């Protein structure tokens, strides 16, 4: 390796400073745009400071979970703990509670690291101790060595096991932004359906409106790209090693997308069935 110990220390110091800055931003977001106030204030504030709302929600959630005493404990430990580690502990599971409530597991890992002379707690070790996998966003955006890709994660699951689809569905459900985006799209579609039933809009106008949503555009574009890809390479049988890896990534991503889309179609269909049919007045001749 071509770096010295002092460079490692400086790198960790800068990482710690970045962690503290992110927590400070989270504190500010809690003050000016609390979760109870809805997303309007958050998005407006993000627009003023140039912050992505998704990132802002993450900062806010981590700052709320990582209390002042916990921050002091991390600082006093002398163990390098990145912001990514704190973020993992604040992630909420299907039940809505953090995976590491009060950071009990992280506290134990800090004690173990101090006793063993380790210099840091890494994300992979923390996830293993919590018994959780990476987030869907991390899998989709994996780019560096040691980061699991979505293909590797899905391939590691028992391909024929009964738990496979359940695990993938849980992975999808954990992503709060995806879930919120889908809920918004489903609610908007349901409102349009009701308006069309009441005669407020024509079918053609409703269809154009549906296609105009970002979610619909992206899905239609994705479908078109998949069809175009298959049409371009209809006889590609002998794949190179690079092409095999690309195929595996595509399979893993589309498998998760299939579960995501199937769940949402089922949710929307059930919601539409619950809407009472409008009463129609009889028309006498």
Secondary structure, 3 states (H helix, E strand, C coil): CCCCHHHHHHHHHHHHHHHHHHHHHHHHHHHHCCHHHCHHHHHHHHHHHCCCHHHHHHHHHHHHHCCHHHHHHHHHHCCEECHHHHHHHHCECCCCCECCHHHHHHHHHHHHHHHHCCCEECHHHHHHHHCCCCCHHHHHCCCCCCCCCHHHHHHHCCCCCCCHHHHHHHHHHHCHHHHHHHHHHHHHHHHHHHHHHCCCCCHHHHHHHHHHCHHHHHHHHHHHHHHHHHHHCCCCCCCCHHHHHHHHHHHHHHHHHHHHHHHHHHHHHHHHHHCCCCCCCCCCC
